[in-house]
Amino acid sequence: MSAPTEQTQPEQASATAARPKVAVLGAGSMGTTFALVLADAGCDVTLWGRDAAVLDAVDRTHRNEKYLPGVQLPAMHGTTDPAVALRGASIVVVSVPSQVARATLESMKDLVHELATPDAVVVSLMKGVELGTDKRMSQVMAEVLDLPDERVAVVSGPNLAPEIAERQPTATVVASRSEATAQLVASACATGYFRPYTNTDVVGVELCGAVKNIIALAAGMAQGRGFGWNTLATLITRGLVEITRLGLALGADAATFSGLAGMGDLTATCASPLSRNHRLGKHVGEGLTLEEAIKATGGTAEGVKSSQSVLELARAHDVEMPITAGVVEVLAGNLPLSDLAAALLARPQKSEVAG
């Protein structure tokens, strides 16, 4: 075996410069999985979270048994100190529950500006709409961190964390108002099994990610009630109509909804038991109360809290979303689940192409 070639100082500096430093905020299943992808793609990754035991294990043994059991992570750092994660980061990935994103980022705003690089890009993995403001997660990030849209990106697609963690082939969408920013993030996470495409339609990509969780709740409820593939196909198809209606009302690009972030993510989330929203809906369909279903699901199901804010957003723009409205009523205890299908099917007849 030949001896390793000694690098000169300029070569070493070049190798370091080619390895972006990335802070991933949120050590749940998706945050950890995306950190895995970034590390596999050659980034220097630090994963931040609040659970000291989890982050210590990530740092020492490269495992996160709480959220990704059985998965060996590539080399990465783990910390509960946000300053350690953010120092020198050129990309900051946010993967916390959408309804606590504002508070989490407010507590880190000064650190982001002081410790991350001056042109650092902030990336959302979150799929929700904020209660009370009806703002998308990219809007919350830009507002709280005082960033221009050109330094904000979102990642969304058919990206079920357990499958990605097994390095099964998939694709995703990286969206930003700035094509250069989208390409930067895409380059940082491109691997032999994870294929990123870029898009400048942030509104459409984010709405797809938020609303598909609500449709997945309905799909899970239907499965829990014992309904079959016809019902599932109906919910997916008409759910896509609802997502498209809202997106177009907010200025999104119609092409987004037939792509990975739209139909791709919607199909995966509605059909797979790996989806927390699907699982929670199924528990409700089987007769559990919402509180019991949340406990049985064992993790964040973003569609539960976002359903109300999405419906408020739709009503503010005079957009009809009957599946979303039905899910809100069922979760609030105002509509028996047994009556949901009848309520949807009893709506006035109209042409399918009319929406």
C-alpha positions in Angstrom: 0.0 0.0 0.0 1.4 3.3 -1.0 1.9 6.0 1.6 -0.7 8.8 1.6 0.4 11.9 -0.3 1.2 14.8 2.0 -1.0 17.8 1.1 0.5 21.2 0.8 -1.1 24.0 2.9 -2.9 25.5 -0.1 -4.3 22.0 -1.0 -5.5 21.6 2.6 -7.1 25.0 2.6 -8.9 24.2 -0.7 -10.2 20.8 0.7 -11.5 22.6 3.8 -13.1 25.4 1.7 -14.9 22.8 -0.5 -16.5 21.2 2.6 -19.4 23.5 3.6 -20.1 23.8 7.3 -23.8 23.1 8.0 -25.7 23.6 11.2 -28.9 21.4 11.5 -31.3 22.7 14.1 -33.5 19.9 15.3 -32.4 16.3 16.1 -35.7 14.6 15.4 -36.1 12.0 12.7 -36.1 14.4 9.7 -33.4 16.7 11.1 -31.1 13.8 11.8 -31.9 12.2 8.4 -31.1 15.3 6.5 -27.9 15.7 8.6 -27.0 12.2 7.4 -27.6 13.2 3.8 -25.5 16.4 4.1 -22.7 14.4 5.7 -22.8 11.8 3.0 -22.6 14.6 0.5 -19.4 15.8 2.1 -20.5 18.6 4.4 -19.1 19.3 7.8 -22.3 18.8 9.8 -23.2 19.8 13.4 -26.6 18.6 14.7 -28.2 20.7 17.4 -31.1 19.6 19.7 -32.3 19.8 23.3 -31.9 16.2 24.4 -28.4 15.9 25.8 -28.4 12.1 25.8 -29.4 12.0 22.1 -26.8 14.6 21.0 -24.0 13.0 23.1 -24.7 9.7 21.3 -24.7 11.4 17.9 -21.4 13.0 18.7 -19.7 9.9 20.2 -21.2 6.9 18.5 -23.0 8.5 15.5 -26.3 7.0 16.5 -29.7 8.4 17.3 -31.6 5.5 18.6 -34.5 7.6 19.9 -35.5 8.9 16.4 -33.6 6.7 13.9 -33.2 3.3 15.6 -30.7 1.0 14.0 -29.2 3.6 11.7 -25.4 4.2 11.7 -24.8 7.8 11.0 -21.8 9.2 9.1 -19.4 11.2 11.1 -21.0 14.4 12.4 -21.0 16.5 15.5 -23.8 16.6 18.1 -24.4 19.4 20.6 -27.0 21.1 22.8 -25.2 24.4 22.5 -26.5 26.4 19.5 -23.4 28.6 19.5 -21.3 25.5 18.8 -23.6 24.5 15.9 -23.8 27.9 14.3 -20.2 29.0 14.5 -18.9 29.3 11.0 -22.0 27.7 9.4 -22.7 28.8 5.8 -25.9 26.8 5.7 -28.4 26.7 8.6 -31.1 24.0 8.3 -34.1 24.3 10.5 -36.1 21.1 11.4 -38.2 21.9 14.5 -42.0 21.6 14.9 -43.5 24.4 12.9 -45.5 25.8 15.8 -42.4 26.4 17.9 -40.2 27.6 15.0 -40.7 31.3 15.9 -39.7 30.9 19.5 -36.8 28.7 18.7 -35.4 31.0 16.1 -36.0 34.2 18.2 -33.8 32.6 20.9 -31.0 32.1 18.3 -31.3 35.2 16.1 -28.2 37.0 17.6 -26.1 33.8 17.3 -27.1 33.3 13.7 -26.0 36.9 12.8 -22.9 36.8 15.0 -21.5 33.3 14.4 -22.7 32.1 11.0 -21.1 33.4 7.9 -22.3 36.8 6.7 -24.0 35.3 3.7 -25.3 32.2 5.4 -28.4 30.6 3.8 -31.2 29.4 6.1 -33.1 26.3 5.0 -36.5 25.0 6.2 -37.4 21.4 6.4 -40.6 22.3 8.2 -44.1 21.6 6.7 -46.7 23.8 8.3 -48.5 27.1 8.5 -48.1 29.1 11.7 -51.1 29.4 13.9 -52.2 32.9 14.6 -50.4 34.5 11.6 -51.1 32.0 8.8 -47.5 32.4 7.6 -45.5 29.8 5.8 -42.3 28.7 7.5 -40.0 30.5 5.1 -41.9 33.7 6.0 -41.4 33.0 9.7 -37.7 32.4 9.3 -37.1 35.5 7.1 -39.1 37.7 9.5 -37.6 36.4 12.8 -34.0 36.3 11.5 -34.3 39.5 9.5 -33.2 37.9 6.2 -33.9 38.7 2.6 -35.8 36.1 0.6 -32.7 35.4 -1.4 -31.0 33.8 1.7 -34.0 31.5 2.5 -34.7 28.1 1.0 -37.1 25.3 1.6 -36.7 21.5 1.0 -39.7 19.4 0.3 -40.7 16.2 -1.6 -41.5 12.5 -1.1 -38.9 12.3 1.7 -40.0 9.8 4.3 -37.2 9.9 6.8 -36.8 6.1 7.6 -36.4 5.3 3.9 -33.8 8.1 3.3 -31.9 6.9 6.4 -31.6 3.5 4.7 -30.3 5.4 1.7 -33.1 4.3 -0.6 -33.3 6.3 -3.8 -35.5 9.4 -3.8 -35.7 12.9 -5.1 -36.6 16.2 -3.5 -37.1 19.9 -4.4 -35.0 22.8 -3.1 -36.9 26.0 -3.6 -35.7 29.6 -3.2 -36.6 32.9 -4.7 -32.9 32.9 -5.7 -31.9 30.2 -8.2 -28.3 30.6 -7.0 -29.4 29.9 -3.4 -31.4 26.9 -4.5 -28.5 25.5 -6.4 -26.1 26.1 -3.5 -28.3 24.0 -1.1 -29.0 21.4 -3.8 -25.2 20.9 -4.3 -24.7 20.5 -0.5 -27.2 17.7 -0.3 -26.8 15.8 -3.6 -25.7 12.1 -3.1 -26.0 8.9 -5.1 -29.4 8.2 -3.5 -30.7 11.7 -2.8 -31.4 13.7 -6.0 -32.4 17.4 -5.5 -34.1 19.5 -8.1 -34.4 23.3 -7.9 -37.4 25.5 -8.1 -38.1 29.2 -7.5 -41.7 28.7 -6.5 -41.3 28.8 -2.8 -45.0 29.5 -2.2 -46.2 26.4 -4.1 -43.5 24.1 -2.7 -44.3 25.1 0.9 -48.1 24.9 0.5 -47.7 21.4 -1.0 -45.7 20.3 2.1 -48.2 21.8 4.6 -51.5 20.8 3.0 -50.4 17.2 2.1 -50.2 16.4 5.8 -53.8 17.3 6.3 -54.9 15.2 3.3 -52.8 12.4 4.8 -54.7 12.7 8.0 -57.9 12.2 6.0 -56.4 9.2 4.2 -55.4 7.6 7.5 -58.8 8.1 8.9 -60.3 6.4 5.8 -58.0 3.5 6.2 -58.8 3.2 9.9 -62.5 3.1 9.0 -61.7 0.2 6.7 -62.1 2.0 3.4 -60.0 0.8 0.4 -58.0 2.0 -2.6 -60.9 3.8 -4.3 -61.3 6.0 -1.3 -57.6 6.6 -1.0 -57.3 7.5 -4.7 -60.2 9.9 -4.4 -58.7 11.7 -1.4 -55.3 12.0 -3.0 -56.7 13.3 -6.3 -59.2 15.7 -4.7 -56.6 16.7 -2.1 -54.3 17.8 -4.9 -57.1 19.9 -6.2 -57.4 21.7 -2.8 -53.6 22.2 -2.6 -53.6 23.6 -6.2 -56.6 25.9 -5.5 -54.9 27.5 -2.5 -51.5 27.7 -4.2 -52.9 29.5 -7.3 -54.8 31.9 -5.1 -51.5 32.8 -3.5 -49.6 33.2 -6.7 -47.9 29.8 -7.0 -46.9 28.1 -10.3 -49.4 25.5 -11.5 -46.5 23.2 -12.6 -45.3 22.8 -9.0 -48.4 20.7 -8.0 -47.8 17.9 -10.5 -44.2 17.6 -9.4 -42.2 16.0 -6.6 -43.3 18.6 -4.0 -47.0 18.2 -5.0 -48.2 14.9 -6.3 -45.0 13.1 -5.3 -45.0 14.1 -1.6 -48.8 13.8 -1.4 -48.8 10.2 -2.6 -46.0 9.1 -0.3 -47.5 10.8 2.7 -51.1 9.5 2.1 -50.1 5.9 1.3 -47.3 5.1 3.6 -47.6 4.0 7.3 -44.2 5.6 7.8 -46.0 9.0 7.6 -46.9 10.2 11.1 -49.9 12.1 9.8 -51.2 9.0 8.1 -50.6 6.9 11.2 -52.3 9.5 13.5 -55.3 9.6 11.1 -55.5 5.8 11.1 -55.6 5.8 14.9 -58.4 8.3 14.9 -60.2 6.2 12.2 -59.9 3.1 14.5 -61.7 5.0 17.3 -58.9 6.6 19.4 -59.4 10.1 20.7 -57.1 12.8 19.3 -55.1 12.8 22.5 -54.8 9.0 22.4 -53.8 9.1 18.7 -51.1 11.6 19.3 -49.6 9.5 22.1 -49.9 6.3 20.0 -48.2 8.0 17.0 -45.2 9.0 19.1 -44.1 12.1 17.3 -45.0 15.4 15.7 -47.9 15.1 13.2 -47.7 18.6 11.7 -51.1 18.3 10.0 -53.0 18.4 13.3 -52.1 21.9 14.3 -51.6 23.3 10.7 -55.0 22.2 9.6 -56.7 25.1 11.4 -54.2 27.7 10.1 -54.4 26.3 6.5 -58.2 26.5 6.6 -58.0 30.1 7.9 -55.6 31.0 5.1 -58.0 29.4 2.6 -61.0 31.3 3.9 -59.0 34.6 3.9 -58.5 34.1 0.1 -62.0 32.7 -0.5 -60.7 29.2 -1.4 -62.9 26.2 -1.0 -61.1 23.2 0.8 -63.8 20.7 1.9 -61.4 17.9 2.9 -59.3 20.2 5.0 -62.5 21.7 6.5 -63.8 18.2 7.3 -60.5 17.2 9.0 -60.6 20.3 11.1 -64.2 19.6 12.2 -63.4 16.0 13.1 -60.3 16.8 15.1 -62.2 19.5 16.9 -64.9 17.1 17.9 -67.5 19.0 15.9 -68.1 16.3 13.3 -68.3 12.5 13.9 -65.8 10.7 11.8 -68.6 8.4 10.6 -70.3 11.5 9.0 -67.2 12.8 7.2 -67.5 10.7 4.0 -71.2 11.5 3.7 -70.6 15.2 4.1 -68.0 15.2 1.4 -70.0 13.0 -1.0 -73.2 15.1 -0.5 -71.6 18.3 -1.8 -73.2 19.8 -4.9 -72.4 18.0 -8.2 -70.2 19.9 -10.6 -67.7 19.3 -13.4 -64.4 17.8 -12.4 -62.4 20.2 -14.6 -64.1 23.2 -12.9 -62.1 22.2 -9.7 
